[in-house]
Amino acid sequence: MCGICGILNFDIDKTIDKSVLKKMTEVLFHRGPDDEGMFIYCNCGLGFRRLSIIDLDGGHQPMCNERGNIWIVFNGEIYNHADLKMELLSRGHQYKTRCDTETIIHLYEEHGIDGFKKMNGMFAFAIWDVQKKKLVMARDRLGIKPLHYTIFNDSLIFASEIKSILLFPGVKAELNDESLEEFLAFRYVSGEKSLFKNILDLLPGHVFVWDYGEKYTKKFWDIHLPEHHLDIDEKTAINQLEERLRNSVKLQLMSDVPLGTFLSGGVDSSLISAFASQLSNSELHTFSVGFYEKEWDETKYAKRISQKYNTNHHPIRIDRSLYADSLPRLIWYHDSPLYHPSTVLIYHVSKLARQYVKVVLTGEGADELFGGYPRYLIPKVCSHLHSLPKFSRYLLKELITKFPNRKLNKLGYFMPLPLLEVVLYNSLYNTPKLIRSLLSEDVPYSFLEYRISIVADPKLTKKNLIEYTMYSDLKNYIPSLLHRQDKMSMATSLESRVPFLDHTLVEWGVNVPLKYKIRAMENKYIVKRLGEKMLPREAIYRQKVGFSVPVSDWLKDKSGLGRYLELFSDKSFKLRSYFESVRIQQLIDEHLTGKYNHCEILWNLINFELWYRIFIEKSITPSEK
C-alpha cells in the first residue's frame, strides 16, 4: 500500500524536471512513510512512497524486471500473487524479491494488458515500457485504489492524490462548475469527472495507454445484470456466501505485518472479524469508534463481538469539538469535500488502529452487493405504485411532502418519476429542486451523463427495478465509499482491505436471486442468515445505523459544526457567483430554530465551502488535528 505519481511528456525529447517529481512524491509521505524512490528515463518520470506490507526489505520501488526495460510504481495488493508467481516461474521469468509488485511486471511481459485480468486484488499502477516508449496505467475492478490524472501542455500527470498533481507547474486548482449540482445532490461526482476542472479519475476496471503518441482507455473488467439468476435454494446460497466470504478473508489476511479489523458491531464488520479471528495465526486486533452521546454510541455492540471471538479490542470516542476541528485537515487529505459525515470517524479509528497494526479489514461493500440499505425498498414501493394512474401518484406525492420529514419527502419525490429516474436518484441526498434553488443561474446543470449511461437499458422494468438500483450503486456509489476509505486510512499510513468486494464474490453476488437479498421488507437477507450461524442476534437485527453521526444537533452548537455556518455570512462567500446566499441563510435559520432538519444540505455546503477555500482560494491552510 503506497502512494504513486508520475509525469509523461508527450514530446519524447523533453526530459523530466526531477525537482517537480520530487515535490509531487513528497506530498504523498503519509501514504508511505517507510521508503521513497524515483525513476526518470527521458520523457517519463515515476515517483513512489512506500508503506511496507509484503517483503519488508525487498520491495523498493520504482521496480524493474531483470532486463531493466520495464518499470512500475504500484499501490495495492495482489492477493493471488503467489499462485501467479509459480506460473510465471515455470515460463522462465526470474524474480529478485517476494513482492507482488514484481508479479505485475512479469504478467505484463507475458500477456500485455490482458494479464491484468488474472490478478485478484486492489491496485493502481503505472508501467513504463522503456523500449516501446509506452505508458500503461491500470485501476482495480471496483475502484478500491484511486488513480487521478490530467493532461496539461502535452504532458500526462498522474498520482494517487490530486494534491500531488496540483504541484505540477501550471496546473491550476479550478472548480468544475458543471459537477457542482451533482455533488450537492449526491455528495460525490460520478464517473471519471471530479470537482476539479480537467482532473479525471481513471475508471475502475480500466487501463489508460499512451503508446508512442497514441492514447486510449480500455475496459478490462465489468459486471452485468444476469439474464438468468443462479438456480440455487436458500440453504445453498447461504453456504456459498459463507464459503466465498471465508475464502476472501483468508486471502486478504496475507501480510508480513500485524493486522486487525474495523468492528462497528453490525453484521458486516462482525462477520469479517469473526472469520479473521478464526483464520488468523496471531492475535486479532479490532477497533471501533463511537460518541459520548449514548443514543448515538454503538461501541457496546462491538465489544460483545470482540468478547465472543476473543479479539484484542480498542474502542475510541470522539466529541463534537474534535470532530469539527478535524474537518479542514481531512478535506485536504480527501482532496474533495467529505462525502459522508462518517468519513471523520474512519480517520480517527484509523489513527487509533495505526498505533497497533498496519493493515485492517473492513465490511465495506456488503450493503450494495446484498441489498442492505433501507432506500432499496423505495423502488419496491414504486414498482407497485407505478400501477396507479400518474395523477394519483402526483396527489400522493403532494400529501406526503406536506410533512416536515426528509425521508417522507424523499419517498414522495420518487412517486411520479419514470422508472429510470427512480434508479438514477435513489442515492440522492438532496432533491434537484432544492439544489437549483440554492445555485445561481450562472451555474450549469449537471446532466448526469455517466449515471444515465449505467442504467439506461430497455431491459429495465418494474420487476428488476431494485436490481438496477443496486447495480447503479456498485458502479457509482461504491467508488465514492472506497475513495473515502482509502484517503482516510492512508492519511494515517494504514492499509485497509475490503473482503466483501473480492471480484469473484461480487460476480457471484450479482447473480444471486434477489429474493435472497431482500425478502419482503427485510434487507440483506442471506447475510443475516449467515450471521445467525456466527453472531449474537443483536448484532444482526438491531436497527441499521451505519456509522451515523449526530450532525443535526452538532450544527446547532458553535463548539461543534455550528461554527462553520458563519462561513456563509462573510464577504468572501457572498462575492462568489455560485450560490444564492439569501436562500442558504434561510435554510440555516430554519435548521437552528428547529422548523426543519436541513442537516443533509448544510453538511454538503459546509464541506464544499471549506474545500473551496483550501484548494481553490487557498485562504485556509489546514492544521493537523
Secondary structure, 3 states (H helix, E strand, C coil): CEEEEEEEECCCCCCCCHHHHHHHHHCCHHHCECEEEEEEECCEEEEEEECCCCCCCCCCCCEECCCCCEEEEEEEEECCHHHHHHHHHHCCCCCCCCCHHHHHHHHHHHHHHHHHHHCCEEEEEEEEECCCCEEEEEECCCCCCCCEEEEECCEEEEECCHHHHCCCCCCCCCECHHHHHHHHHHCCCCCCCCCECCCEECCCCEEEEEECCEEEEEECCCCCCCCCCCCCCHHHHHHHHHHHHHHHHHHHCCCCCCEEEECCCCHHHHHHHHHHHHHCCCCCEEEEEEECCCCCCCHHHHHHHHHHHCCEEEEEEECHHHHHHHHHHHHHHHCCCCCCCHHHHHHHHHHHHCCCCCEEECCCCHHHHHCCCHHHHHHHHHHHHCCCCHHHHHHHHHHHCCCCCHHHHHHHHHCCCCHHHHHHCCCCCCCHHHHHHHECCCCCCCCCHHHHHHHCCCCCCCCCHHHHHHHHHHHCHHHHHHHHHHHHHHCCCCEEECHHHCHHHHHHHHHCCHHHCCECCECCHHHHHHHHHHCCHHHHHCCCCCCCCCHHHHCCCCCCHHHHHHHHHCHHHHHCCCECHHHHHHHHHHHHCCCCCCHHHHHHHHHHHHHHHHHHCCCCCCCCC
